[in-house]
Amino acid sequence: MRKKSIFFLAAFLALVLIVALLILRSTKNAPRFSVRENFEEHEMLFPVARVIDGDTIVVLIDGKTERIRFIGIDTPETVDDRKKIQCYGPESSERVKELLSGKSVALETKPNEDRDDYGRLLRYVILDGRDIGATMLEEGYARSLCFAFPHPKCSEYDNLEREARELKRGRWGACR
């Protein structure tokens, strides 16, 4: 009887060890989210203070405002004084306002690139597990910038833009 108890205890401990190793292995290479590399997505949410346009927002980080430029997308211009308002720009800005105003978002970093030439943080913006940049592409409010600025989600982003173009969603059906 004692041998049977030792066998079951050893089997149980082996099973616990295997499960622990599998969990550790699956999280080892998991992407990190937030402005700080040591925090995961669910740990850090940042209130959206303002929507500037369809691809730039302002969030509160540690009590300070910080401009965030969505990684990998470009929406038609609405706020650049050097350019006139572009077709579907107001609609793109309004869509981001609908999605993000009054919400808190997670921010996912891009490997090896933190800020753009204008000092804005470059981030994927995540709301309730949903990539807002991907949503903007899918709904036809944005175009993919993978041709000029490669990033880890290029394949997905390019496919979402291609589908929106083919189906004439958003700007692809409204603008020449």
N, C-alpha and C positions, 0 to 999 in steps of 0.2 A: 504494500500500500504506500509506503514511504517513497519508493522509487517512482510510482505513478504521480505523486504530488510534486516531486522534484522535476519530473518530465514536463508536467503542465506549467509549472512556474517558469521553467527555462523556455518553453514554447511561447508563453505569454510575453516574457521579456524580449525575446527575439522579435516578436511581432511589433511590440512597442518601438524597438530600435529601428526596424525597417520603416515604419510609418514616420518616425521622426526624421530619418535620413531622406525619405521622399519629400517631406515638407520642406526641409532645409534645401534640398536640391532645386525644388520648384521655385523657391523665393530668392535663390542666390543671384540669378540673372534677371530678376524682375526689374522693369523700368522704375526709376524714381520720379516722383512727382513733387513739385513745389519749387519755390525759389531756392530752397536749401536742399542740397543733394541727400541729406540724411533723413528726410521725412518722406513717407509714402503718401499717396494721394488722399487716403481717408483721414490722415492726421492733420492736414493743413487745408483750410478753406479760406478764401480771401473775398471779402465783400466787394462787389462791383460798385464803385463810387459814381462812375459816369461812362457812357458810351460816346466815344469821339466820332467814330464812323464804323463802317462795316468790317474793318479788320484791326481796329485799335480801341482798347478800352483803358479805363483807369481803375485800379483796385487799391484797397488799403492793405498795406503790409507793415506790420509793427507800428501802426498809428500814422504812417506816412503814405501819401499817394504815390503810385508808381504806374507809369504808362506801360501797357502790355501790347505788343504787336503780335498778332496771330502768326504762328509759323506756317509757311507754305501756301498761303492764300493771298490774293489781291482782290479787293472790291473796287468798283468804280469810285472815283474821287468825288468828295463833297465839301471838303474843308481846306484844300490847298489853294491859297490865294493866287498862286501862279497859274492855276488851271481852272477852266470853267467846270461847272458841275457836269459830270458825265452821266450818260444814259444808265439808268437803274441804280445810280449811286444813292439817292434818297431812299429807295426801297430796300437796299442792302443795309443801310444804317438803321432804318426802322426795324428790320428783321432782327438785328442784333439787340436792339432795345427791347423788343418783345421777348426775346429769349433770356436776356441777362439782367435787365433792370430790376433792382431790388433783390438780386440773388447773390449767393456766394459761390465761387468757383475754385476748382483745383487748377494748378498750373504745372504742366509737364515740361521739363527742360529738353532742349535739343543738345545732344552731345557736342562738346567743343565749341559751342557758340552761345554766349549769354545775352549780348546786346547788339542792336543794329547801329548804323552810323549816326542815328539821331538820339542815341542813348536809351532807347526803349528796350525793355526786357523782351526777348524773343521766347514765346511760350505757346504750347498747345493749350487751349482753354477747354477745360472739362467741366461739364455741368451734369450732375447726377449720373456719372459714368459715360456721358455722351460727348464726343469730340465736336465742339461747336464749329471748328474750321471745316471738318468733314460735312457737317450739316449744311453749312453755307454753300459748299461745292455741290452737294447732292441736290439742293433746292434751286440751283442756278443763280445764286446771288454773288458768287465769286469765281475766280479762275485760279487754277493751280500754278504755283511758281516753281515747280520742280525743274523746269528747263534752265532756270537761272540760279536757284538756291536749293540744291538737293538736301533732302532730309530723310529720316527713317520711314516716313509714311508716304513717300512719293508714289509708289505703285498704287496704293489705295486712293490717294488724292487724284492722280491722273485718271484713274478709272471712273471715279465719281464725276469729274468734270466731263469726261467723254460721254457718259450716260446722260447727263443734264443737257449737253449740246444736242445729242441725237434726239432727245425727247422735247427739245426746245423749251426747257424749263427756265423760268425767270428771265434773266438778261439775254439768254440765248434765243428766246422767242420774241423779246420785246425790242432788242437793239440791233442795229445793222453792223 
